């Protein structure tokens, strides 16, 4: 490419990025700015906001009830995320080693063809008092009366794991599929057990995929609303349910905006952490490759006879 063509490409660079900049401004920065402004306004008498500066919405963030719900949300999100990753890792490994990757990917994607609420109601029919699971246990003779599986924190975690498991499997499969499995064989030849080789060789090399899977599951679970509402009880409320109640019932828009800012800050912190970790991995890999290249390029020292 000539100098004139390169200069022309640099001149048109901002023009090429203009559509994406407009998209982010209209659909991300502008709504986020509205939420920030609303969080510092006073609640209207009949809902909405009044043009008067107030920090009452942020004072609510220190309420003991809100703090307990926040702690419950964090613990529930962490538990569901860890279980999801624990299940997704062997699934992604098996898919990467399988010859039927296309078919297995299709099985992972099929749940996305069904509406989110339909899948939640399906779990309600399975675990309900007159659902499939209770009927099966009664007919087999294991129990005599119905067991109340629904409306508790455990079933919330169960359904959340089911809902967001594909979001963890896909990035893990993509990362493991690029892994050089001969490294595991080399570790086994050097005396490592199969479990040790997995922990010390496989996991460090797919760390970027693990962090991506964690973000893809933790962030939407942290803001979940429908699952705790439908299958959880009164002790299973999460931050997403509080935001919905503040908007629809209390009509306290500033308070809902302030809680949304908490979710946004947590999400942003997670994304920045992942970007920082990936940047370190890339720089570490580049340093290792540079050191290996220097070792290869360094000439061998001559022996006593003057020969290389």
N, C-alpha and C positions, 0 to 999 in steps of 0.2 A: 504494500500500500504506500503510495507516494505521500509526501508531506502535505500536499493540498487536501488529499482525501482524508488523512488523519485529522487535519485541522477542521474539516467539514464535519467529521464524525463527532469531534469534541463540541462543536457549536450546536449540533442537533441533540446532544446528550440530554440536556434539560427538557427538550421537547419530548423525547421518548419517555421520560419518567413523569411527564405531566399527568397522564391519565391515572396512574397509580397514586400520585400525590393527591389528586382530586378525590379519588375513591377513599383514601384514608382520612382525608379531611372531612368529607361529608358524612361518612358512616362510622368513623371511630373518634376522631378528635372533637368534632362538633358535639356528638351526644355526650362524650365524657366531660366536655366543658360545661354543658347544661347540668349534668349531675353534680359537678363540683359547685356550680353557682347555687343550685337549689339546696344543697346541703348547708349553706350558710345563710339561708333565708328563714323567715318566720312562717310557721304553719298558718294557713288560712282558716278562717272561722268555719267554713263549710268545705274544707279541703283545698288542695292547691297550695299556693304560696302567696305571701305578701312581700312587697318590695321593702323589706326592713331586715337589716343585718341581725343575725342571731346565731348563737352557738349551742342552742338548746339541743339540737339533734346530736351533736357530738358529746354533750353531757350524758345522754342516754347510753352511750357506749360504755360508760363506767357502771351502769346498773348491774347489781349482782345477778339478776335473772338473765340479762343479756350475756354477761360473762359466762354463766353456766351453759347457756345454749351455744356460745362460741366454742367453749371447751369441748362440748359434746360433738359439735360439728367437726372440729379438728381431729378428735379421737376416732370418730366414725369414718372420716375420710382417710385417715392414715391406716386404719384396720382394713377397710375395703381395698385400698390401693395395694397394701402389702399382700393380701390374699390374691388379688388379681395378678400381680407380678409373679407370685409363687406358682400360680397355675399357668400363666402365659409363657414362662420360660421353657418348661418341657414341651409345651405345644409348639412354640416357635422352633425349637431344636428339632423336634420330630418332623415338622414340615420342611425344614431346610435339608434334612437328610433323606426325605422321601422322594420317590420318582413321580408321585402324583401330586405335585405342588399345585397345579392349576385346579384340580378337583378339590383339594383341601382349602385353597383360597376361596373357592366358591362356597364351601360350607361355612367359612367364617363370615363371608359377606351376606349370605342369605338372611340373617336376622335384620339387616338394614332394610330389607324389602318390606318389613312389617312395621306398622306404626308403633311408636314408642309406648303409647298408652295401651295399645292392644296387648303388648308383651307384659306390661304390668298387670293388667286384668287377667291375663292367662295365669300368672303366678298366684293371683288371688283365688282363682278357681281351683288351682292345684292344692293350695295350702289352706283353703277355707274349711269351715266346720263340716260342710257337706261336699268338700272337694275330693279330688281323686286320691290324694295321699291318705286322708282319714278313712275313706271308704275301703281302700286297699288294706290298711292295717286292721280294720274291723273284720273284714271278710277272712283275712288270714288267721285272725284270732289273737293277734298280739295285744290289742287293746279292746276294752269293752265300751268306752265312751270316747266322744270326740275330744281331740286335743286342740287347744287354741294356739295354732302356730302363728297366726297373723297378729299385727298390731303390737310389735315390740321391736327393740333395737336390733336383735339378731337377724330377723327377717329383712330389715332394712338393709343391713350389710349384705345379706345373701342376694337380694334382688339387685343392689348396686353392682356387685361383682359380676352378675350375669349381664347386666346392661352394658358395662364398659369393658368387658373382657376382650372383645374384638379390637378395641382401641389400643390395647396393650400387645396383643398377639402380632398385629401387622407390623409395627416398627421393629419388634424383636425378631420376627422372621426375616425382615429385610436386612437387618444387621448380621444375623447369624448366617444367612445365606452367602454373605461375602467373606465369611471367616475361612481361614485355611485349616481344614480339619487334620492335615498332616502334622500340625503342631501338637495335637492331642496324642497322635500315635508316637511322636518323638518323646513326649513326656512319659508315656507308658513304657517306652523302651528304656528310659533312664531310671525306671523304678517307681514312678508315681502311680498311685491307684487311680481308678477311673474317676472317683469322686474328687480326689486331690487335683487331678488334671483339669477337671471341670472348673473347680474353684480358682485355681491359680493360673490357668492358661485361658480358658474360655471366657469367664466372666470379666477379667480386666480388658480383654480385647473387644467386648461388646458393650462396654460401659456407656457409650453414647446412646445406643439403642435402649438400654435400661432406663437412662434418665429421660429419654423421649417418651417411653412408655409410662413412666411415673407421672410426667406432666400431663400427658393425654388422658390419664385416668384421675389423678388427684384434683386437677382444676375443675372439671365438670362435676365431680362428686362433691367437691367443696361447696358448690353453688346449687346442688340438687334441690328440687322442689317437689316434683310429682311423686317420686318414690316414697319419701317420708310421709307425704300427705295421704297416700292411698293405702300403703301397707304398714305404716308406723302408727303408734299410739300417741297420746298426748305427751308422753315422755320421749318422743323421737323427733321432736321439732328441730329443724336446722335453720341456718341463717337464711336460706332461700325462702322458707316458709314465713319467717318474720317479715322479709321484704314484701312478700305478697300480701300479708295481713295488713301491713302499714299502708299499702297502696289501695287495697280493696275495702277493708273494714274501717280502719282508723282514718284513712285518707290523709295520712301524715307524710306528705311528699319529702320534706326535708330529712326526716328520720330515715325513710327508705333510701334516700340518696346517700346519707352518711354511711349506712350499712353497706350499700353497694360500693362505696369507696374502699371499705375494708376488704371486700372480695377482690376489687381491682388491684389494690396494693399487694395482696397475697399472690395473686396471679402474676403480676409484673415481677415481683421478687423471684418467683419460681422460674420464670422465663429468663431473667437476667442471670440467675445462678446457673441454669443449664448452658447458656451461651458462654459464660465464663469458663465452665468446666470443659466444654468442647474446644474453646480457644486454647486452653492449656494443653489438651490432648493433641491438638494439631501442632502446636509449637514444640511439644515434647517429641512427637513423631518426626518432625522436620529436623530437630537437633540430632536424633538418633541416626537418621538417614545421612545427615551431613557428616557425622563422626564415622559412619561406616564407609562413606565415599572417600574420606581423608585417609583411612587406613588402607583402602585398596589402592589409592593413588600414591601412597608413600613407598618409595623404592626400598628394596631389601638391603640390609647392611652388607658390605663385602666381607668375605671371610679372610683368613690370614693370608691366603694365596692371592688375594686381590680379585677373586671371582665372586660374582653375585650369587 
